[in-house]
Amino acid sequence: MPDPTPTRVLLASLLGLGACAAPPQVPTVPVIEPPPTFLAQGEADSALVAETGSPWWRSLGDSQLDQLIDLALANNQDLHAARARMDQARALAALDESGQRPSLNLGPQVSRTRASDHVDAGVSVSSPAGGVSSLSITPDTYNTRWRLPLEASYEPDLWERLSLTAQASTQRLRASEQDLELARQSLAASVVSSYHLLGVHLRQLALQHEIRELEERRLQARQARQAAGLADGADVASLQADMASTQIQLRQIQEQVALDRHLLALLCGVQPHALPPVVAEGHDLQDQLARLPLLADLPARVLQRRPDVRAAQARLDAALADLGVARAEFLPSLRLTGGTGLESSALSQLLQSGSLIWSLAAQINLPLFDGGRRDAQFAAARALLDEAARAHEASVLQALREVEDALVSAGAQQARVQQQWLAVQAAERLTRSASDRADAGLDTRARAMERQQAALQQRQNLLDAQGQALIARVTLLKVLAHP
């Protein structure tokens, strides 16, 4: 029996030589700690209420809006694309995970070959003793072989290369899941904002029609006064110019209403004519503002649930695992293979005794020289890790900035609404006073209509302020990743 010592010494020497390749070290990634609170938290404190468990847009109690959001979540093409990317990442993660397990293959084979007549000529053997005929051996021109092999292979994960590869794929799957959640939250916020902007423009359109009717009545009254010699042509021309400006504004609002419908149709993933009808009637914008849920407090830990920050963290972890895989390429790898089965030149003999075949093999891949390929791969993986770390830090800074901006905007728009309410109330008081004076004969009816038109214009401004305030609050919910 041969001495196994030289074989053991050779294997130990090869493994030791590979271990001496001194692979580079994997750097550590610093952890970014967000601040405990936001600087602008006090800007919107008056608007903060407790958090609810259901989707935040359900608290508005608007069946039209719920129908549109459900339609968008079911049909939006960007959301479908994000879901497809997640499914692809899940399949790739399963593929890399399977690399850690043994593989077993059954491959029945049958082959039929023909040999050349000019190769391996026949052999003739004759006996040196006289009187004995010679023996002639001619190889078969045709040969058939039947095989029924069962083969197994397995690669031990000596340096965690396979597990790190699977870990990187799993982190990419988590990143794609967060990307899908971000797309879902952004889509819901966009539908809510577009829906309410459409409602604002529909209400403004109705007010603009009232303003135009008032201007027509004022023009008729002014023309009557001019015919009676109580007014000059300049007043009539001024009113006609105002009416032209009002008509232009009316066309602009009508255009904006059409554009709002087209945007809603795109978000919902349907053609414009298939969009469910949206009417201006419904909850008052101020009531909608009061119904919107926000957080009772705003510590920076809310960033931990932002999908973009989570996705950036997952990509950072994936890049770190990829760097570990690149480091493991400097070390030896071991692959074990084995097989067993049946082989025969005749199908009738394939299952008979004596057809059994088997093999065992162990292969060691020892990287010695590759012209710098592994060094380049490690350098590329390290650069990708640095990029992922910078992207993660940028996502945290961007999230902090978005929350601070949204808090400031929510507070500023809420203050604007309050001031505009005061302006509306003052304009309506002036309207009532001018109407009472006209009824008492102390002032002209034209002056009362002017006051009424000014009050309608203040109503227009209030609608605009309320719409912007609602969008600012929706934006705050979005950047806080409110469920």
Buried (B, 14 or more C-beta within 10 A) or exposed (E): EEEEEEEEEEEEEEBEEBEEBEBBEBEEBEEBEBEEEBEBBEBBEEBBEEBEEEBBBBBBEBEBBBEBBEBBBEBBEBBEEBBEBBEEBBEBBEEBBEBBEEEEEEEEEEEEEEEEEEEEEEEEEEEEEEEEEEEEEEEEEEEEEBBBBBBBBBBEBBBBBBBBBBBBBBBBBBBBBBBBBBBBBBBBBBBBBBBBBBBBBBBBBEBBEBBBEBBEBBBEBBBEBBEEEEBEEEBBEEBBEBBEEBEEBBEEBEEBBEBBBBBBBBBBBBEEEEBEEBEBEBBEBBEBBEBBBBBEEBEBEBBEEBBBBBBBBBBBBBBBBBBBBBBBBBBBBBEBBBBBBBBBEEEEBBEEEEBEEEEEEEEEEEBEEEEEEBBEBBEEBBEBBBEBBEBBBEBBEBBBEBBBBBBBBBBBBBBBBEEBBEBBEEBBEBBBEBBEBBEEEEBBBBBBBBBBBBBBBBBBBBBBBBBBBBBBBBBBBBBBBBB
